[in-house]
Amino acid sequence: MEEKILTWHPQGKQGTNISKTKYDQVTVTIVSALETQGELTFMELNMAVGRQLANNTETDFLVTKRPFSGIVLQET
């Protein structure tokens, strides 16, 4: 059985269960984007992470674009 973690919501709402592997993939991608591109706005970071995960054949995220809200990552 795959290990899962419960994410934390900053406003005290219920977090989301996500596989530890996918959580780690997103974490590494965020850190990599910030290290290579420097300071980013939330939208810029969202777009950079979405592009990188969508182009990575080793991830199995469903990456969709939504107008005015950036990239949405969904577990598949």
PDB file of N, CA, C, O and CB in Angstrom:
ATOM      1  N   MET A   1       0.842  -1.182   0.000  1.00  0.00           N
ATOM      2  CA  MET A   1       0.000   0.000   0.000  1.00  0.00           C
ATOM      3  C   MET A   1       0.887   1.245   0.000  1.00  0.00           C
ATOM      4  O   MET A   1       1.872   1.321   0.734  1.00  0.00           O
ATOM      5  CB  MET A   1      -0.958  -0.002   1.222  1.00  0.00           C
ATOM      6  N   GLU A   2       0.522   2.215  -0.831  1.00  0.00           N
ATOM      7  CA  GLU A   2       1.304   3.432  -0.968  1.00  0.00           C
ATOM      8  C   GLU A   2       1.175   4.320   0.267  1.00  0.00           C
ATOM      9  O   GLU A   2       0.085   4.491   0.815  1.00  0.00           O
ATOM     10  CB  GLU A   2       0.870   4.195  -2.211  1.00  0.00           C
ATOM     11  N   GLU A   3       2.300   4.879   0.693  1.00  0.00           N
ATOM     12  CA  GLU A   3       2.293   5.773   1.847  1.00  0.00           C
ATOM     13  C   GLU A   3       1.631   7.096   1.477  1.00  0.00           C
ATOM     14  O   GLU A   3       1.916   7.655   0.418  1.00  0.00           O
ATOM     15  CB  GLU A   3       3.731   6.014   2.362  1.00  0.00           C
ATOM     16  N   LYS A   4       0.758   7.597   2.330  1.00  0.00           N
ATOM     17  CA  LYS A   4       0.063   8.865   2.111  1.00  0.00           C
ATOM     18  C   LYS A   4       0.366   9.802   3.278  1.00  0.00           C
ATOM     19  O   LYS A   4       0.686   9.368   4.385  1.00  0.00           O
ATOM     20  CB  LYS A   4      -1.479   8.644   1.959  1.00  0.00           C
ATOM     21  N   ILE A   5       0.256  11.087   2.999  1.00  0.00           N
ATOM     22  CA  ILE A   5       0.393  12.082   4.055  1.00  0.00           C
ATOM     23  C   ILE A   5      -0.823  13.000   4.004  1.00  0.00           C
ATOM     24  O   ILE A   5      -1.461  13.135   2.960  1.00  0.00           O
ATOM     25  CB  ILE A   5       1.721  12.895   3.905  1.00  0.00           C
ATOM     26  N   LEU A   6      -1.136  13.619   5.112  1.00  0.00           N
ATOM     27  CA  LEU A   6      -2.222  14.591   5.183  1.00  0.00           C
ATOM     28  C   LEU A   6      -1.597  15.974   5.127  1.00  0.00           C
ATOM     29  O   LEU A   6      -0.802  16.339   5.994  1.00  0.00           O
ATOM     30  CB  LEU A   6      -3.088  14.405   6.483  1.00  0.00           C
ATOM     31  N   THR A   7      -1.957  16.744   4.108  1.00  0.00           N
ATOM     32  CA  THR A   7      -1.412  18.088   3.978  1.00  0.00           C
ATOM     33  C   THR A   7      -2.053  19.009   5.008  1.00  0.00           C
ATOM     34  O   THR A   7      -3.112  18.711   5.560  1.00  0.00           O
ATOM     35  CB  THR A   7      -1.632  18.631   2.553  1.00  0.00           C
ATOM     36  N   TRP A   8      -1.396  20.121   5.251  1.00  0.00           N
ATOM     37  CA  TRP A   8      -1.841  21.095   6.239  1.00  0.00           C
ATOM     38  C   TRP A   8      -2.449  22.278   5.507  1.00  0.00           C
ATOM     39  O   TRP A   8      -1.889  22.741   4.513  1.00  0.00           O
ATOM     40  CB  TRP A   8      -0.667  21.549   7.159  1.00  0.00           C
ATOM     41  N   HIS A   9      -3.574  22.772   5.975  1.00  0.00           N
ATOM     42  CA  HIS A   9      -4.224  23.952   5.387  1.00  0.00           C
ATOM     43  C   HIS A   9      -3.968  25.143   6.307  1.00  0.00           C
ATOM     44  O   HIS A   9      -4.269  25.068   7.499  1.00  0.00           O
ATOM     45  CB  HIS A   9      -5.772  23.717   5.183  1.00  0.00           C
ATOM     46  N   PRO A  10      -3.419  26.244   5.780  1.00  0.00           N
ATOM     47  CA  PRO A  10      -3.041  27.372   6.631  1.00  0.00           C
ATOM     48  C   PRO A  10      -4.202  28.050   7.354  1.00  0.00           C
ATOM     49  O   PRO A  10      -3.982  28.746   8.346  1.00  0.00           O
ATOM     50  CB  PRO A  10      -2.339  28.381   5.812  1.00  0.00           C
ATOM     51  N   GLN A  11      -5.426  27.863   6.880  1.00  0.00           N
ATOM     52  CA  GLN A  11      -6.567  28.492   7.533  1.00  0.00           C
ATOM     53  C   GLN A  11      -7.287  27.521   8.471  1.00  0.00           C
ATOM     54  O   GLN A  11      -8.415  27.781   8.892  1.00  0.00           O
ATOM     55  CB  GLN A  11      -7.538  29.024   6.487  1.00  0.00           C
ATOM     56  N   GLY A  12      -6.641  26.418   8.792  1.00  0.00           N
ATOM     57  CA  GLY A  12      -7.217  25.465   9.731  1.00  0.00           C
ATOM     58  C   GLY A  12      -8.286  24.562   9.146  1.00  0.00           C
ATOM     59  O   GLY A  12      -8.920  23.804   9.880  1.00  0.00           O
ATOM     60  N   LYS A  13      -8.500  24.627   7.838  1.00  0.00           N
ATOM     61  CA  LYS A  13      -9.483  23.764   7.194  1.00  0.00           C
ATOM     62  C   LYS A  13      -8.900  22.360   7.034  1.00  0.00           C
ATOM     63  O   LYS A  13      -7.715  22.138   7.282  1.00  0.00           O
ATOM     64  CB  LYS A  13      -9.910  24.343   5.816  1.00  0.00           C
ATOM     65  N   GLN A  14      -9.744  21.421   6.620  1.00  0.00           N
ATOM     66  CA  GLN A  14      -9.314  20.046   6.412  1.00  0.00           C
ATOM     67  C   GLN A  14      -8.269  19.990   5.296  1.00  0.00           C
ATOM     68  O   GLN A  14      -8.473  20.558   4.223  1.00  0.00           O
ATOM     69  CB  GLN A  14     -10.521  19.143   6.075  1.00  0.00           C
ATOM     70  N   GLY A  15      -7.158  19.310   5.549  1.00  0.00           N
ATOM     71  CA  GLY A  15      -6.135  19.129   4.530  1.00  0.00           C
ATOM     72  C   GLY A  15      -6.542  18.040   3.554  1.00  0.00           C
ATOM     73  O   GLY A  15      -7.647  17.505   3.636  1.00  0.00           O
ATOM     74  N   THR A  16      -5.658  17.718   2.643  1.00  0.00           N
ATOM     75  CA  THR A  16      -5.909  16.705   1.625  1.00  0.00           C
ATOM     76  C   THR A  16      -4.909  15.578   1.783  1.00  0.00           C
ATOM     77  O   THR A  16      -3.734  15.827   2.053  1.00  0.00           O
ATOM     78  CB  THR A  16      -5.831  17.309   0.206  1.00  0.00           C
ATOM     79  N   ASN A  17      -5.361  14.333   1.618  1.00  0.00           N
ATOM     80  CA  ASN A  17      -4.445  13.200   1.586  1.00  0.00           C
ATOM     81  C   ASN A  17      -3.819  13.119   0.203  1.00  0.00           C
ATOM     82  O   ASN A  17      -4.521  13.185  -0.805  1.00  0.00           O
ATOM     83  CB  ASN A  17      -5.174  11.873   1.944  1.00  0.00           C
ATOM     84  N   ILE A  18      -2.505  12.977   0.155  1.00  0.00           N
ATOM     85  CA  ILE A  18      -1.778  12.872  -1.107  1.00  0.00           C
ATOM     86  C   ILE A  18      -0.682  11.827  -0.914  1.00  0.00           C
ATOM     87  O   ILE A  18      -0.166  11.655   0.190  1.00  0.00           O
ATOM     88  CB  ILE A  18      -1.177  14.265  -1.553  1.00  0.00           C
ATOM     89  N   SER A  19      -0.337  11.143  -1.977  1.00  0.00           N
ATOM     90  CA  SER A  19       0.725  10.147  -1.861  1.00  0.00           C
ATOM     91  C   SER A  19       2.031  10.859  -1.510  1.00  0.00           C
ATOM     92  O   SER A  19       2.295  11.960  -1.992  1.00  0.00           O
ATOM     93  CB  SER A  19       0.875   9.327  -3.184  1.00  0.00           C
ATOM     94  N   LYS A  20       2.828  10.236  -0.686  1.00  0.00           N
ATOM     95  CA  LYS A  20       4.104  10.819  -0.256  1.00  0.00           C
ATOM     96  C   LYS A  20       5.017  11.018  -1.466  1.00  0.00           C
ATOM     97  O   LYS A  20       5.745  12.008  -1.540  1.00  0.00           O
ATOM     98  CB  LYS A  20       4.795   9.914   0.804  1.00  0.00           C
ATOM     99  N   THR A  21       4.979  10.093  -2.398  1.00  0.00           N
ATOM    100  CA  THR A  21       5.812  10.201  -3.602  1.00  0.00           C
ATOM    101  C   THR A  21       5.456  11.454  -4.393  1.00  0.00           C
ATOM    102  O   THR A  21       6.344  12.196  -4.813  1.00  0.00           O
ATOM    103  CB  THR A  21       5.647   8.952  -4.488  1.00  0.00           C
ATOM    104  N   LYS A  22       4.166  11.694  -4.599  1.00  0.00           N
ATOM    105  CA  LYS A  22       3.742  12.873  -5.358  1.00  0.00           C
ATOM    106  C   LYS A  22       4.026  14.161  -4.592  1.00  0.00           C
ATOM    107  O   LYS A  22       4.409  15.166  -5.189  1.00  0.00           O
ATOM    108  CB  LYS A  22       2.251  12.782  -5.690  1.00  0.00           C
ATOM    109  N   TYR A  23       3.841  14.136  -3.280  1.00  0.00           N
ATOM    110  CA  TYR A  23       4.158  15.294  -2.445  1.00  0.00           C
ATOM    111  C   TYR A  23       5.635  15.642  -2.601  1.00  0.00           C
ATOM    112  O   TYR A  23       5.993  16.810  -2.761  1.00  0.00           O
ATOM    113  CB  TYR A  23       3.814  15.015  -0.953  1.00  0.00           C
ATOM    114  N   ASP A  24       6.485  14.627  -2.554  1.00  0.00           N
ATOM    115  CA  ASP A  24       7.924  14.850  -2.699  1.00  0.00           C
ATOM    116  C   ASP A  24       8.269  15.392  -4.086  1.00  0.00           C
ATOM    117  O   ASP A  24       9.147  16.246  -4.212  1.00  0.00           O
ATOM    118  CB  ASP A  24       8.688  13.551  -2.441  1.00  0.00           C
ATOM    119  N   GLN A  25       7.581  14.900  -5.138  1.00  0.00           N
ATOM    120  CA  GLN A  25       7.813  15.399  -6.489  1.00  0.00           C
ATOM    121  C   GLN A  25       7.483  16.884  -6.589  1.00  0.00           C
ATOM    122  O   GLN A  25       8.242  17.657  -7.173  1.00  0.00           O
ATOM    123  CB  GLN A  25       6.984  14.606  -7.499  1.00  0.00           C
ATOM    124  N   VAL A  26       6.365  17.272  -6.026  1.00  0.00           N
ATOM    125  CA  VAL A  26       5.958  18.679  -6.071  1.00  0.00           C
ATOM    126  C   VAL A  26       6.927  19.536  -5.262  1.00  0.00           C
ATOM    127  O   VAL A  26       7.302  20.626  -5.697  1.00  0.00           O
ATOM    128  CB  VAL A  26       4.517  18.848  -5.534  1.00  0.00           C
ATOM    129  N   THR A  27       7.334  19.057  -4.099  1.00  0.00           N
ATOM    130  CA  THR A  27       8.272  19.802  -3.255  1.00  0.00           C
ATOM    131  C   THR A  27       9.591  20.052  -3.984  1.00  0.00           C
ATOM    132  O   THR A  27      10.098  21.174  -3.988  1.00  0.00           O
ATOM    133  CB  THR A  27       8.530  19.044  -1.945  1.00  0.00           C
ATOM    134  N   VAL A  28      10.143  19.016  -4.594  1.00  0.00           N
ATOM    135  CA  VAL A  28      11.409  19.147  -5.328  1.00  0.00           C
ATOM    136  C   VAL A  28      11.240  20.113  -6.500  1.00  0.00           C
ATOM    137  O   VAL A  28      12.136  20.908  -6.783  1.00  0.00           O
ATOM    138  CB  VAL A  28      11.895  17.763  -5.837  1.00  0.00           C
ATOM    139  N   THR A  29      10.113  20.048  -7.170  1.00  0.00           N
ATOM    140  CA  THR A  29       9.846  20.921  -8.317  1.00  0.00           C
ATOM    141  C   THR A  29       9.739  22.383  -7.887  1.00  0.00           C
ATOM    142  O   THR A  29      10.256  23.269  -8.569  1.00  0.00           O
ATOM    143  CB  THR A  29       8.556  20.488  -9.028  1.00  0.00           C
ATOM    144  N   ILE A  30       9.078  22.638  -6.773  1.00  0.00           N
ATOM    145  CA  ILE A  30       8.962  24.008  -6.252  1.00  0.00           C
ATOM    146  C   ILE A  30      10.334  24.560  -5.886  1.00  0.00           C
ATOM    147  O   ILE A  30      10.678  25.676  -6.275  1.00  0.00           O
ATOM    148  CB  ILE A  30       8.030  24.047  -5.021  1.00  0.00           C
ATOM    149  N   VAL A  31      11.111  23.793  -5.147  1.00  0.00           N
ATOM    150  CA  VAL A  31      12.447  24.242  -4.735  1.00  0.00           C
ATOM    151  C   VAL A  31      13.324  24.475  -5.959  1.00  0.00           C
ATOM    152  O   VAL A  31      14.055  25.464  -6.015  1.00  0.00           O
ATOM    153  CB  VAL A  31      13.107  23.208  -3.792  1.00  0.00           C
ATOM    154  N   SER A  32      13.262  23.580  -6.933  1.00  0.00           N
ATOM    155  CA  SER A  32      14.055  23.724  -8.150  1.00  0.00           C
ATOM    156  C   SER A  32      13.693  25.005  -8.899  1.00  0.00           C
ATOM    157  O   SER A  32      14.578  25.729  -9.354  1.00  0.00           O
ATOM    158  CB  SER A  32      13.856  22.510  -9.058  1.00  0.00           C
ATOM    159  N   ALA A  33      12.395  25.288  -9.029  1.00  0.00           N
ATOM    160  CA  ALA A  33      11.952  26.504  -9.719  1.00  0.00           C
ATOM    161  C   ALA A  33      12.472  27.746  -9.013  1.00  0.00           C
ATOM    162  O   ALA A  33      12.926  28.686  -9.665  1.00  0.00           O
ATOM    163  CB  ALA A  33      10.418  26.551  -9.802  1.00  0.00           C
ATOM    164  N   LEU A  34      12.411  27.757  -7.692  1.00  0.00           N
ATOM    165  CA  LEU A  34      12.877  28.923  -6.940  1.00  0.00           C
ATOM    166  C   LEU A  34      14.395  29.071  -7.015  1.00  0.00           C
ATOM    167  O   LEU A  34      14.905  30.191  -7.065  1.00  0.00           O
ATOM    168  CB  LEU A  34      12.437  28.819  -5.479  1.00  0.00           C
ATOM    169  N   GLU A  35      15.117  27.958  -7.024  1.00  0.00           N
ATOM    170  CA  GLU A  35      16.579  28.025  -7.113  1.00  0.00           C
ATOM    171  C   GLU A  35      17.030  28.513  -8.490  1.00  0.00           C
ATOM    172  O   GLU A  35      17.995  29.271  -8.592  1.00  0.00           O
ATOM    173  CB  GLU A  35      17.194  26.651  -6.817  1.00  0.00           C
ATOM    174  N   THR A  36      16.343  28.085  -9.544  1.00  0.00           N
ATOM    175  CA  THR A  36      16.777  28.459 -10.888  1.00  0.00           C
ATOM    176  C   THR A  36      16.246  29.818 -11.334  1.00  0.00           C
ATOM    177  O   THR A  36      16.913  30.523 -12.090  1.00  0.00           O
ATOM    178  CB  THR A  36      16.345  27.407 -11.871  1.00  0.00           C
ATOM    179  N   GLN A  37      15.049  30.192 -10.874  1.00  0.00           N
ATOM    180  CA  GLN A  37      14.432  31.428 -11.351  1.00  0.00           C
ATOM    181  C   GLN A  37      14.420  32.551 -10.321  1.00  0.00           C
ATOM    182  O   GLN A  37      14.066  33.685 -10.644  1.00  0.00           O
ATOM    183  CB  GLN A  37      13.033  31.150 -11.784  1.00  0.00           C
ATOM    184  N   GLY A  38      14.800  32.247  -9.097  1.00  0.00           N
ATOM    185  CA  GLY A  38      14.809  33.281  -8.070  1.00  0.00           C
ATOM    186  C   GLY A  38      13.416  33.568  -7.540  1.00  0.00           C
ATOM    187  O   GLY A  38      12.526  32.719  -7.589  1.00  0.00           O
ATOM    188  N   GLU A  39      13.248  34.769  -7.038  1.00  0.00           N
ATOM    189  CA  GLU A  39      11.972  35.157  -6.445  1.00  0.00           C
ATOM    190  C   GLU A  39      10.869  35.177  -7.500  1.00  0.00           C
ATOM    191  O   GLU A  39      11.038  35.757  -8.572  1.00  0.00           O
ATOM    192  CB  GLU A  39      12.088  36.533  -5.772  1.00  0.00           C
ATOM    193  N   LEU A  40       9.736  34.537  -7.189  1.00  0.00           N
ATOM    194  CA  LEU A  40       8.603  34.460  -8.108  1.00  0.00           C
ATOM    195  C   LEU A  40       7.321  34.831  -7.389  1.00  0.00           C
ATOM    196  O   LEU A  40       7.189  34.617  -6.184  1.00  0.00           O
ATOM    197  CB  LEU A  40       8.486  33.054  -8.716  1.00  0.00           C
ATOM    198  N   THR A  41       6.385  35.384  -8.129  1.00  0.00           N
ATOM    199  CA  THR A  41       5.053  35.581  -7.557  1.00  0.00           C
ATOM    200  C   THR A  41       4.397  34.210  -7.457  1.00  0.00           C
ATOM    201  O   THR A  41       4.887  33.240  -8.037  1.00  0.00           O
ATOM    202  CB  THR A  41       4.183  36.576  -8.426  1.00  0.00           C
ATOM    203  N   PHE A  42       3.295  34.126  -6.726  1.00  0.00           N
ATOM    204  CA  PHE A  42       2.596  32.851  -6.614  1.00  0.00           C
ATOM    205  C   PHE A  42       2.179  32.345  -7.994  1.00  0.00           C
ATOM    206  O   PHE A  42       2.334  31.160  -8.289  1.00  0.00           O
ATOM    207  CB  PHE A  42       1.366  32.991  -5.701  1.00  0.00           C
ATOM    208  N   MET A  43       1.653  33.229  -8.841  1.00  0.00           N
ATOM    209  CA  MET A  43       1.207  32.821 -10.170  1.00  0.00           C
ATOM    210  C   MET A  43       2.379  32.332 -11.014  1.00  0.00           C
ATOM    211  O   MET A  43       2.263  31.321 -11.706  1.00  0.00           O
ATOM    212  CB  MET A  43       0.498  33.981 -10.876  1.00  0.00           C
ATOM    213  N   GLU A  44       3.508  33.039 -10.963  1.00  0.00           N
ATOM    214  CA  GLU A  44       4.690  32.607 -11.716  1.00  0.00           C
ATOM    215  C   GLU A  44       5.174  31.236 -11.238  1.00  0.00           C
ATOM    216  O   GLU A  44       5.522  30.375 -12.046  1.00  0.00           O
ATOM    217  CB  GLU A  44       5.823  33.645 -11.581  1.00  0.00           C
ATOM    218  N   LEU A  45       5.191  31.042  -9.911  1.00  0.00           N
ATOM    219  CA  LEU A  45       5.607  29.751  -9.353  1.00  0.00           C
ATOM    220  C   LEU A  45       4.637  28.657  -9.770  1.00  0.00           C
ATOM    221  O   LEU A  45       5.055  27.567 -10.160  1.00  0.00           O
ATOM    222  CB  LEU A  45       5.697  29.824  -7.815  1.00  0.00           C
ATOM    223  N   ASN A  46       3.349  28.945  -9.691  1.00  0.00           N
ATOM    224  CA  ASN A  46       2.308  28.002 -10.081  1.00  0.00           C
ATOM    225  C   ASN A  46       2.503  27.559 -11.534  1.00  0.00           C
ATOM    226  O   ASN A  46       2.437  26.369 -11.840  1.00  0.00           O
ATOM    227  CB  ASN A  46       0.913  28.634  -9.894  1.00  0.00           C
ATOM    228  N   MET A  47       2.740  28.513 -12.414  1.00  0.00           N
ATOM    229  CA  MET A  47       2.923  28.203 -13.836  1.00  0.00           C
ATOM    230  C   MET A  47       4.214  27.419 -14.068  1.00  0.00           C
ATOM    231  O   MET A  47       4.220  26.463 -14.844  1.00  0.00           O
ATOM    232  CB  MET A  47       2.937  29.495 -14.667  1.00  0.00           C
ATOM    233  N   ALA A  48       5.302  27.808 -13.411  1.00  0.00           N
ATOM    234  CA  ALA A  48       6.583  27.116 -13.587  1.00  0.00           C
ATOM    235  C   ALA A  48       6.494  25.660 -13.121  1.00  0.00           C
ATOM    236  O   ALA A  48       6.979  24.753 -13.797  1.00  0.00           O
ATOM    237  CB  ALA A  48       7.695  27.850 -12.817  1.00  0.00           C
ATOM    238  N   VAL A  49       5.877  25.451 -11.972  1.00  0.00           N
ATOM    239  CA  VAL A  49       5.734  24.091 -11.437  1.00  0.00           C
ATOM    240  C   VAL A  49       4.822  23.264 -12.338  1.00  0.00           C
ATOM    241  O   VAL A  49       5.118  22.105 -12.626  1.00  0.00           O
ATOM    242  CB  VAL A  49       5.174  24.124  -9.991  1.00  0.00           C
ATOM    243  N   GLY A  50       3.729  23.847 -12.778  1.00  0.00           N
ATOM    244  CA  GLY A  50       2.813  23.140 -13.665  1.00  0.00           C
ATOM    245  C   GLY A  50       3.472  22.724 -14.966  1.00  0.00           C
ATOM    246  O   GLY A  50       3.299  21.594 -15.423  1.00  0.00           O
ATOM    247  N   ARG A  51       4.231  23.639 -15.565  1.00  0.00           N
ATOM    248  CA  ARG A  51       4.939  23.317 -16.815  1.00  0.00           C
ATOM    249  C   ARG A  51       5.933  22.187 -16.603  1.00  0.00           C
ATOM    250  O   ARG A  51       6.003  21.252 -17.400  1.00  0.00           O
ATOM    251  CB  ARG A  51       5.667  24.556 -17.360  1.00  0.00           C
ATOM    252  N   GLN A  52       6.704  22.280 -15.518  1.00  0.00           N
ATOM    253  CA  GLN A  52       7.739  21.273 -15.276  1.00  0.00           C
ATOM    254  C   GLN A  52       7.117  19.898 -15.021  1.00  0.00           C
ATOM    255  O   GLN A  52       7.616  18.893 -15.529  1.00  0.00           O
ATOM    256  CB  GLN A  52       8.619  21.686 -14.081  1.00  0.00           C
ATOM    257  N   LEU A  53       6.041  19.841 -14.248  1.00  0.00           N
ATOM    258  CA  LEU A  53       5.395  18.554 -13.980  1.00  0.00           C
ATOM    259  C   LEU A  53       4.709  18.008 -15.226  1.00  0.00           C
ATOM    260  O   LEU A  53       4.707  16.796 -15.445  1.00  0.00           O
ATOM    261  CB  LEU A  53       4.380  18.695 -12.846  1.00  0.00           C
ATOM    262  N   ALA A  54       4.129  18.877 -16.042  1.00  0.00           N
ATOM    263  CA  ALA A  54       3.465  18.426 -17.265  1.00  0.00           C
ATOM    264  C   ALA A  54       4.467  17.863 -18.268  1.00  0.00           C
ATOM    265  O   ALA A  54       4.142  16.953 -19.031  1.00  0.00           O
ATOM    266  CB  ALA A  54       2.684  19.577 -17.898  1.00  0.00           C
ATOM    267  N   ASN A  55       5.679  18.400 -18.266  1.00  0.00           N
ATOM    268  CA  ASN A  55       6.712  17.952 -19.207  1.00  0.00           C
ATOM    269  C   ASN A  55       7.505  16.753 -18.698  1.00  0.00           C
ATOM    270  O   ASN A  55       8.294  16.173 -19.444  1.00  0.00           O
ATOM    271  CB  ASN A  55       7.659  19.086 -19.502  1.00  0.00           C
ATOM    272  N   ASN A  56       7.307  16.379 -17.449  1.00  0.00           N
ATOM    273  CA  ASN A  56       8.045  15.263 -16.859  1.00  0.00           C
ATOM    274  C   ASN A  56       7.252  13.979 -17.066  1.00  0.00           C
ATOM    275  O   ASN A  56       6.162  13.825 -16.517  1.00  0.00           O
ATOM    276  CB  ASN A  56       8.317  15.508 -15.344  1.00  0.00           C
ATOM    277  N   THR A  57       7.789  13.067 -17.847  1.00  0.00           N
ATOM    278  CA  THR A  57       7.076  11.822 -18.147  1.00  0.00           C
ATOM    279  C   THR A  57       7.059  10.864 -16.966  1.00  0.00           C
ATOM    280  O   THR A  57       6.333   9.870 -16.992  1.00  0.00           O
ATOM    281  CB  THR A  57       7.705  11.137 -19.343  1.00  0.00           C
ATOM    282  N   GLU A  58       7.845  11.142 -15.928  1.00  0.00           N
ATOM    283  CA  GLU A  58       7.885  10.257 -14.768  1.00  0.00           C
ATOM    284  C   GLU A  58       6.815  10.592 -13.728  1.00  0.00           C
ATOM    285  O   GLU A  58       6.633   9.839 -12.772  1.00  0.00           O
ATOM    286  CB  GLU A  58       9.250  10.320 -14.127  1.00  0.00           C
ATOM    287  N   THR A  59       6.112  11.698 -13.898  1.00  0.00           N
ATOM    288  CA  THR A  59       5.041  12.053 -12.968  1.00  0.00           C
ATOM    289  C   THR A  59       3.708  11.654 -13.567  1.00  0.00           C
ATOM    290  O   THR A  59       3.562  11.575 -14.786  1.00  0.00           O
ATOM    291  CB  THR A  59       5.061  13.565 -12.642  1.00  0.00           C
ATOM    292  N   ASP A  60       2.741  11.405 -12.706  1.00  0.00           N
ATOM    293  CA  ASP A  60       1.420  11.056 -13.220  1.00  0.00           C
ATOM    294  C   ASP A  60       0.366  12.017 -12.681  1.00  0.00           C
ATOM    295  O   ASP A  60      -0.687  11.609 -12.192  1.00  0.00           O
ATOM    296  CB  ASP A  60       1.061   9.607 -12.848  1.00  0.00           C
ATOM    297  N   PHE A  61       0.684  13.314 -12.786  1.00  0.00           N
ATOM    298  CA  PHE A  61      -0.269  14.352 -12.420  1.00  0.00           C
ATOM    299  C   PHE A  61      -1.079  14.731 -13.648  1.00  0.00           C
ATOM    300  O   PHE A  61      -0.567  14.741 -14.768  1.00  0.00           O
ATOM    301  CB  PHE A  61       0.452  15.591 -11.827  1.00  0.00           C
ATOM    302  N   LEU A  62      -2.328  15.037 -13.429  1.00  0.00           N
ATOM    303  CA  LEU A  62      -3.153  15.628 -14.473  1.00  0.00           C
ATOM    304  C   LEU A  62      -3.012  17.131 -14.288  1.00  0.00           C
ATOM    305  O   LEU A  62      -3.435  17.671 -13.267  1.00  0.00           O
ATOM    306  CB  LEU A  62      -4.676  15.148 -14.393  1.00  0.00           C
ATOM    307  N   VAL A  63      -2.427  17.806 -15.256  1.00  0.00           N
ATOM    308  CA  VAL A  63      -2.173  19.242 -15.164  1.00  0.00           C
ATOM    309  C   VAL A  63      -3.140  19.943 -16.103  1.00  0.00           C
ATOM    310  O   VAL A  63      -3.123  19.705 -17.311  1.00  0.00           O
ATOM    311  CB  VAL A  63      -0.682  19.591 -15.517  1.00  0.00           C
ATOM    312  N   THR A  64      -3.982  20.804 -15.551  1.00  0.00           N
ATOM    313  CA  THR A  64      -4.956  21.540 -16.358  1.00  0.00           C
ATOM    314  C   THR A  64      -4.803  23.027 -16.115  1.00  0.00           C
ATOM    315  O   THR A  64      -4.428  23.450 -15.021  1.00  0.00           O
ATOM    316  CB  THR A  64      -6.396  21.087 -16.039  1.00  0.00           C
ATOM    317  N   LYS A  65      -5.094  23.816 -17.132  1.00  0.00           N
ATOM    318  CA  LYS A  65      -5.047  25.271 -17.000  1.00  0.00           C
ATOM    319  C   LYS A  65      -6.452  25.779 -16.740  1.00  0.00           C
ATOM    320  O   LYS A  65      -7.417  25.298 -17.334  1.00  0.00           O
ATOM    321  CB  LYS A  65      -4.441  25.939 -18.270  1.00  0.00           C
ATOM    322  N   ARG A  66      -6.559  26.743 -15.860  1.00  0.00           N
ATOM    323  CA  ARG A  66      -7.823  27.426 -15.603  1.00  0.00           C
ATOM    324  C   ARG A  66      -7.592  28.915 -15.775  1.00  0.00           C
ATOM    325  O   ARG A  66      -6.627  29.457 -15.236  1.00  0.00           O
ATOM    326  CB  ARG A  66      -8.374  27.100 -14.174  1.00  0.00           C
ATOM    327  N   PRO A  67      -8.466  29.587 -16.519  1.00  0.00           N
ATOM    328  CA  PRO A  67      -8.290  31.030 -16.696  1.00  0.00           C
ATOM    329  C   PRO A  67      -8.270  31.751 -15.351  1.00  0.00           C
ATOM    330  O   PRO A  67      -9.094  31.472 -14.481  1.00  0.00           O
ATOM    331  CB  PRO A  67      -9.406  31.600 -17.581  1.00  0.00           C
ATOM    332  N   PHE A  68      -7.351  32.654 -15.188  1.00  0.00           N
ATOM    333  CA  PHE A  68      -7.219  33.535 -14.021  1.00  0.00           C
ATOM    334  C   PHE A  68      -6.808  32.819 -12.737  1.00  0.00           C
ATOM    335  O   PHE A  68      -6.643  33.478 -11.711  1.00  0.00           O
ATOM    336  CB  PHE A  68      -8.512  34.242 -13.785  1.00  0.00           C
ATOM    337  N   SER A  69      -6.638  31.500 -12.752  1.00  0.00           N
ATOM    338  CA  SER A  69      -6.214  30.845 -11.521  1.00  0.00           C
ATOM    339  C   SER A  69      -4.984  29.980 -11.718  1.00  0.00           C
ATOM    340  O   SER A  69      -4.548  29.317 -10.777  1.00  0.00           O
ATOM    341  CB  SER A  69      -7.333  30.009 -10.972  1.00  0.00           C
ATOM    342  N   GLY A  70      -4.411  29.968 -12.912  1.00  0.00           N
ATOM    343  CA  GLY A  70      -3.174  29.257 -13.135  1.00  0.00           C
ATOM    344  C   GLY A  70      -3.355  27.776 -13.394  1.00  0.00           C
ATOM    345  O   GLY A  70      -4.300  27.353 -14.061  1.00  0.00           O
ATOM    346  N   ILE A  71      -2.431  26.998 -12.855  1.00  0.00           N
ATOM    347  CA  ILE A  71      -2.351  25.568 -13.096  1.00  0.00           C
ATOM    348  C   ILE A  71      -2.969  24.815 -11.928  1.00  0.00           C
ATOM    349  O   ILE A  71      -2.797  25.203 -10.773  1.00  0.00           O
ATOM    350  CB  ILE A  71      -0.891  25.130 -13.314  1.00  0.00           C
ATOM    351  N   VAL A  72      -3.679  23.751 -12.225  1.00  0.00           N
ATOM    352  CA  VAL A  72      -4.252  22.894 -11.198  1.00  0.00           C
ATOM    353  C   VAL A  72      -3.647  21.514 -11.344  1.00  0.00           C
ATOM    354  O   VAL A  72      -3.667  20.934 -12.430  1.00  0.00           O
ATOM    355  CB  VAL A  72      -5.804  22.839 -11.299  1.00  0.00           C
ATOM    356  N   LEU A  73      -3.102  20.979 -10.243  1.00  0.00           N
ATOM    357  CA  LEU A  73      -2.533  19.637 -10.250  1.00  0.00           C
ATOM    358  C   LEU A  73      -3.519  18.685  -9.597  1.00  0.00           C
ATOM    359  O   LEU A  73      -4.025  18.961  -8.509  1.00  0.00           O
ATOM    360  CB  LEU A  73      -1.162  19.602  -9.520  1.00  0.00           C
ATOM    361  N   GLN A  74      -3.790  17.582 -10.245  1.00  0.00           N
ATOM    362  CA  GLN A  74      -4.690  16.593  -9.692  1.00  0.00           C
ATOM    363  C   GLN A  74      -3.997  15.249  -9.750  1.00  0.00           C
ATOM    364  O   GLN A  74      -3.315  14.934 -10.725  1.00  0.00           O
ATOM    365  CB  GLN A  74      -6.041  16.565 -10.451  1.00  0.00           C
ATOM    366  N   GLU A  75      -4.175  14.450  -8.698  1.00  0.00           N
ATOM    367  CA  GLU A  75      -3.638  13.097  -8.728  1.00  0.00           C
ATOM    368  C   GLU A  75      -4.443  12.274  -9.710  1.00  0.00           C
ATOM    369  O   GLU A  75      -5.660  12.427  -9.813  1.00  0.00           O
ATOM    370  CB  GLU A  75      -3.659  12.451  -7.322  1.00  0.00           C
ATOM    371  N   THR A  76      -3.752  11.392 -10.440  1.00  0.00           N
ATOM    372  CA  THR A  76      -4.463  10.497 -11.362  1.00  0.00           C
ATOM    373  C   THR A  76      -4.478   9.105 -10.803  1.00  0.00           C
ATOM    374  O   THR A  76      -5.028   8.196 -11.424  1.00  0.00           O
ATOM    375  CB  THR A  76      -3.820  10.502 -12.757  1.00  0.00           C
TER     376      THR A  76
END
